Amino acid sequence: MSVGSIIESALDNAELKYEKRGDSGFFVTLPGTKKLQTNAWLIVGAHALAVEAFVCRRPDEAHEEVYRFLLRRNAKLYGVHYTLDSSGDIYLVGRFGLDTVSEEELDKILGQVLEAADGDFNTLLEIGFATSIKREWDWRVSRGESLANLQAFKHLIEPASHEPGSLTNS
């Protein structure tokens, strides 16, 4: 069975949406909860299968803290690791020998991509985009717009009641 056939079978069995691009590329959409979807490329090369998934654009702020988080997180990931492109955008990438490609291995790899991209997404936004999130919150409040998709970041907006001098701390 060819690597391409193994990939197609694995994606079909996982009921994932994908497009086959040329003879060696697969553009896969992984559904998430925090990050609504993660798009990943599976590219079959002469000697290896490359995996690449966009996670988040270049942080607006706190770059060192974001990069420290990514480096620490790399130590816990299976088969993929965080990297940056020339613009500073954040990706998950991995490279696997063609002889290691199986449906089970693809399931683990894509599962790890989804777990990392989806699971780390809000943390990356909190660290690297806190000011933008606060500005968006204030803008929506001023216009009476919905805050539904910003609720995960409510703690960035509301002052903590445990701060010294807080009325609820007396």
Secondary structure per residue as TSV (DSSP state, phi and psi in degrees):
chain	resnum	aa	ss	phi	psi
A	1	M	-	360.0	132.5
A	2	S	-	-74.1	159.4
A	3	V	H	-60.5	-40.5
A	4	G	H	-59.8	-41.1
A	5	S	H	-66.7	-39.1
A	6	I	H	-62.6	-43.8
A	7	I	H	-63.0	-48.7
A	8	E	H	-58.1	-44.0
A	9	S	H	-63.1	-43.7
A	10	A	H	-63.6	-43.1
A	11	L	H	-68.1	-40.5
A	12	D	H	-64.1	-45.8
A	13	N	H	-64.1	-31.0
A	14	A	T	-84.7	-2.4
A	15	E	T	55.6	42.9
A	16	L	-	-94.3	145.8
A	17	K	E	-78.8	134.4
A	18	Y	E	-156.3	159.4
A	19	E	E	-123.9	133.7
A	20	K	E	-85.4	128.5
A	21	R	E	-117.8	110.6
A	22	G	T	67.5	-157.5
A	23	D	T	-83.2	-19.6
A	24	S	T	-131.1	4.9
A	25	G	E	-117.2	143.3
A	26	F	E	-132.3	123.2
A	27	F	E	-102.5	110.1
A	28	V	E	-109.7	139.0
A	29	T	E	-108.9	117.6
A	30	L	E	-101.1	122.3
A	31	P	E	-76.6	140.5
A	32	G	-	-129.2	-173.6
A	33	T	S	-116.4	-50.0
A	34	K	S	-80.1	-49.7
A	35	K	S	-99.2	111.8
A	36	L	S	-54.5	-33.5
A	37	Q	E	-155.9	151.7
A	38	T	E	-121.9	125.1
A	39	N	E	-94.6	132.4
A	40	A	E	-131.3	144.6
A	41	W	E	-102.2	134.9
A	42	L	E	-115.2	117.4
A	43	I	E	-123.8	118.7
A	44	V	E	-86.1	117.1
A	45	G	-	-102.2	-173.2
A	46	A	S	-64.5	-33.6
A	47	H	S	-128.1	-9.8
A	48	A	E	-150.2	158.0
A	49	L	E	-99.9	123.5
A	50	A	E	-100.1	139.8
A	51	V	E	-122.0	131.9
A	52	E	E	-144.3	128.8
A	53	A	E	-136.0	129.0
A	54	F	E	-73.2	133.2
A	55	V	E	-110.1	-50.6
A	56	C	E	-161.7	146.6
A	57	R	-	-71.6	171.5
A	58	R	-	-54.9	129.8
A	59	P	-	-60.5	146.8
A	60	D	S	-78.7	-27.3
A	61	E	S	-152.6	172.8
A	62	A	-	51.2	43.7
A	63	H	H	-56.1	-46.4
A	64	E	H	-60.6	-40.3
A	65	E	H	-67.1	-40.6
A	66	V	H	-62.0	-48.5
A	67	Y	H	-66.6	-35.0
A	68	R	H	-63.1	-43.5
A	69	F	H	-58.8	-46.1
A	70	L	H	-63.7	-43.1
A	71	L	H	-64.1	-41.3
A	72	R	H	-66.2	-38.4
A	73	R	H	-67.3	-33.9
A	74	N	H	-54.8	-34.8
A	75	A	T	-65.4	-17.1
A	76	K	T	-107.6	-1.1
A	77	L	-	-90.5	149.0
A	78	Y	S	-101.8	117.4
A	79	G	S	78.1	-18.5
A	80	V	-	-129.6	164.5
A	81	H	E	-147.3	157.5
A	82	Y	E	-76.4	145.1
A	83	T	E	-150.0	172.4
A	84	L	E	-121.2	147.8
A	85	D	-	-91.2	-176.4
A	86	S	T	-65.2	-18.3
A	87	S	T	-90.7	-9.4
A	88	G	-	94.3	4.2
A	89	D	-	-69.6	151.3
A	90	I	E	-101.1	131.1
A	91	Y	E	-131.6	159.0
A	92	L	E	-106.8	132.5
A	93	V	E	-136.7	155.5
A	94	G	E	-159.8	160.0
A	95	R	E	-140.0	131.7
A	96	F	E	-133.4	137.3
A	97	G	E	-60.2	140.9
A	98	L	G	-59.8	-29.7
A	99	D	G	-71.3	-11.3
A	100	T	G	-97.3	-6.1
A	101	V	-	-75.9	121.0
A	102	S	-	-144.6	166.9
A	103	E	H	-60.8	-40.6
A	104	E	H	-64.4	-42.9
A	105	E	H	-67.5	-40.5
A	106	L	H	-62.8	-38.8
A	107	D	H	-60.9	-44.0
A	108	K	H	-63.8	-44.9
A	109	I	H	-66.1	-50.1
A	110	L	H	-66.1	-33.7
A	111	G	H	-62.4	-40.0
A	112	Q	H	-68.3	-41.1
A	113	V	H	-58.6	-48.4
A	114	L	H	-64.4	-46.0
A	115	E	H	-60.2	-42.9
A	116	A	H	-71.9	-52.4
A	117	A	H	-61.5	-45.5
A	118	D	H	-74.9	-44.1
A	119	G	H	-71.1	-31.5
A	120	D	H	-93.9	-8.2
A	121	F	H	-57.9	-53.3
A	122	N	H	-63.7	-36.9
A	123	T	H	-62.2	-44.5
A	124	L	H	-61.9	-40.8
A	125	L	H	-65.6	-43.2
A	126	E	H	-59.8	-42.9
A	127	I	H	-75.8	-49.2
A	128	G	H	-93.8	-7.8
A	129	F	S	-139.3	24.9
A	130	A	H	-57.3	-43.9
A	131	T	H	-63.9	-42.8
A	132	S	H	-64.3	-39.0
A	133	I	H	-63.6	-45.3
A	134	K	H	-62.8	-41.9
A	135	R	H	-63.8	-42.9
A	136	E	H	-64.2	-41.8
A	137	W	H	-58.3	-51.1
A	138	D	H	-61.0	-41.7
A	139	W	H	-62.2	-44.8
A	140	R	H	-65.0	-41.9
A	141	V	H	-60.8	-45.0
A	142	S	H	-63.3	-26.8
A	143	R	H	-102.7	-1.5
A	144	G	T	72.8	23.5
A	145	E	-	-80.5	161.3
A	146	S	-	-66.3	141.3
A	147	L	-	-107.5	10.3
A	148	A	G	-52.9	-48.3
A	149	N	G	-84.1	5.1
A	150	L	G	-108.2	0.7
A	151	Q	G	-58.3	-30.5
A	152	A	G	-64.1	-16.4
A	153	F	G	-111.1	12.8
A	154	K	H	-55.6	-36.5
A	155	H	H	-64.4	-20.1
A	156	L	H	-77.2	-22.2
A	157	I	H	-94.5	-50.1
A	158	E	S	-79.3	134.3
A	159	P	-	-65.7	141.5
A	160	A	-	-68.5	133.9
A	161	S	T	-76.5	-8.1
A	162	H	T	-96.3	6.6
A	163	E	S	-70.4	147.4
A	164	P	T	-57.6	137.5
A	165	G	T	88.7	-4.3
A	166	S	-	-70.4	143.6
A	167	L	G	-63.8	-31.3
A	168	T	G	-79.8	-2.7
A	169	N	G	-98.4	-0.3
A	170	S	-	-77.0	360.0
